[in-house]
Amino acid sequence: MTTPAVGDVAPDFSLSNQHGQQVRLSDFRGRKHVVLLFYPFAFTGVCTGELCALRDELPTFQNADVQLLAVSCDSMHSLRVFADQEGLDYPLLSDFWPHGTASRAYGVFAEDKGCALRGTFVIDKEGTVRWTVVNGLPDARDLHDYAKALESL
């Protein structure tokens, strides 16, 4: 599947967070903008750095108007330990089974690695993709880029 472009309707999904609760993208429609962040694996250097940077600037990415959702193909149980270890108080969503379904819907699943690429999608309250970037596995994203995208909404 191809990566949704700016102006496309964001594909809906329902995934378990690190606490086993189902989170649906469509639950935020009409209520909040969403920063949807796909990352390869918990407990790895670049991913941990990116997710901790978001933690350190969380009010920008999770507030009355914005919801941060971080998705990987790790199991819900691994994500719980990772969130507790790193103090991550935002939803870490498990795309573990069926393996990579949400990542594939967004065109960011690396078949040869079995994980998501570093894809970020800023989705407005109507469910439309307003900004996106996809980086390869080793290439960290600049969270200030998507902070600027949120400011323009």
C-alpha positions in Angstrom: 0.0 0.0 0.0 1.2 3.5 -0.6 1.8 6.2 2.0 -1.2 8.5 2.4 -0.4 11.9 0.9 -1.3 15.4 2.2 -5.0 15.8 1.7 -5.9 12.1 1.9 -8.2 10.7 4.6 -6.0 8.9 7.2 -6.6 5.2 7.3 -8.4 4.2 10.5 -7.1 1.5 12.8 -7.7 0.0 16.2 -4.7 -1.1 18.2 -3.9 -2.0 21.8 -1.9 0.5 23.9 0.7 -0.5 26.4 -2.1 -1.1 29.0 -4.2 -3.4 26.8 -6.8 -0.7 26.0 -8.1 -0.4 22.4 -7.3 2.9 20.7 -9.0 3.9 17.4 -7.8 6.7 15.3 -11.4 7.6 14.5 -12.0 8.2 18.2 -10.2 11.5 17.9 -12.1 12.7 14.8 -13.9 15.9 15.5 -12.1 16.3 18.8 -8.3 16.4 18.4 -5.5 16.7 15.8 -3.3 13.6 15.9 0.4 13.2 15.6 0.8 9.6 14.4 4.3 8.4 14.8 5.5 5.0 13.5 8.9 3.7 14.9 10.8 0.5 14.3 11.4 -1.0 17.8 11.2 -0.2 21.5 14.5 -0.4 23.4 16.7 0.7 20.5 18.9 3.8 20.5 17.4 6.0 17.9 13.8 5.1 18.8 14.3 5.6 22.5 15.9 9.0 21.8 13.0 10.1 19.6 10.3 8.9 22.1 12.1 10.5 25.1 12.4 13.8 23.2 8.7 13.7 22.7 8.2 12.9 26.4 10.3 15.9 27.2 8.2 18.2 25.1 4.9 16.4 25.6 2.7 19.5 26.1 3.4 20.4 22.4 2.2 17.0 21.2 -0.5 16.0 23.7 -2.9 18.6 25.0 -6.5 19.7 24.7 -6.2 20.0 20.9 -3.6 17.3 20.0 -3.1 13.6 20.7 0.2 11.8 20.2 0.0 8.1 19.1 3.3 6.2 18.7 3.0 2.8 16.9 5.5 0.0 16.6 5.3 -3.7 15.8 6.4 -4.6 19.4 4.0 -6.6 21.6 1.8 -4.8 24.0 3.8 -6.3 26.9 7.1 -5.1 25.6 5.6 -1.6 25.1 4.4 -1.6 28.7 7.9 -2.3 30.1 9.4 0.2 27.7 7.0 2.9 28.7 7.5 2.3 32.4 11.3 2.2 32.0 11.4 5.5 30.0 8.6 7.3 31.7 6.5 7.6 28.5 3.0 8.7 29.5 1.4 8.7 26.1 -0.1 5.9 24.1 2.4 3.4 22.7 0.3 1.3 20.3 1.1 -2.3 19.4 0.9 -3.2 15.7 2.1 -6.7 16.6 -0.8 -8.9 15.4 -1.9 -9.1 12.8 1.7 -8.1 12.3 2.2 -4.7 10.8 -1.4 -4.1 9.7 -1.5 -0.4 10.6 2.0 0.1 9.4 1.1 -1.4 6.0 -2.0 0.8 5.8 0.3 3.8 6.0 2.9 2.4 3.6 5.6 2.4 6.2 6.1 -1.3 6.9 9.5 -2.7 5.9 8.8 -6.2 4.8 12.4 -7.2 4.8 12.9 -6.1 8.5 9.4 -6.9 9.9 9.0 -3.4 11.4 7.8 0.1 10.7 9.9 2.8 9.1 10.1 6.1 10.8 6.9 7.6 9.5 5.1 10.6 11.0 1.6 11.9 10.0 -0.1 15.0 11.3 -3.8 14.4 11.0 -6.4 17.2 11.5 -9.6 16.9 13.5 -11.5 15.9 10.3 -9.2 12.9 9.8 -7.2 14.4 6.9 -3.5 14.0 6.6 -2.0 17.5 6.7 1.7 16.8 6.9 3.9 13.7 6.6 7.5 12.6 6.6 9.0 9.1 6.2 12.6 8.4 7.2 14.6 5.2 6.9 15.4 3.0 9.8 18.6 4.7 11.0 17.5 8.3 10.3 16.0 10.1 13.3 13.3 12.7 12.7 13.3 16.3 13.9 10.3 16.7 16.2 10.3 20.4 15.6 9.3 19.8 12.0 6.0 18.3 13.1 5.6 20.8 15.8 5.6 23.5 13.1 3.1 21.5 11.1 0.7 21.4 14.1 1.1 25.2 14.5 -0.2 25.7 11.0 -3.5 23.8 11.7 
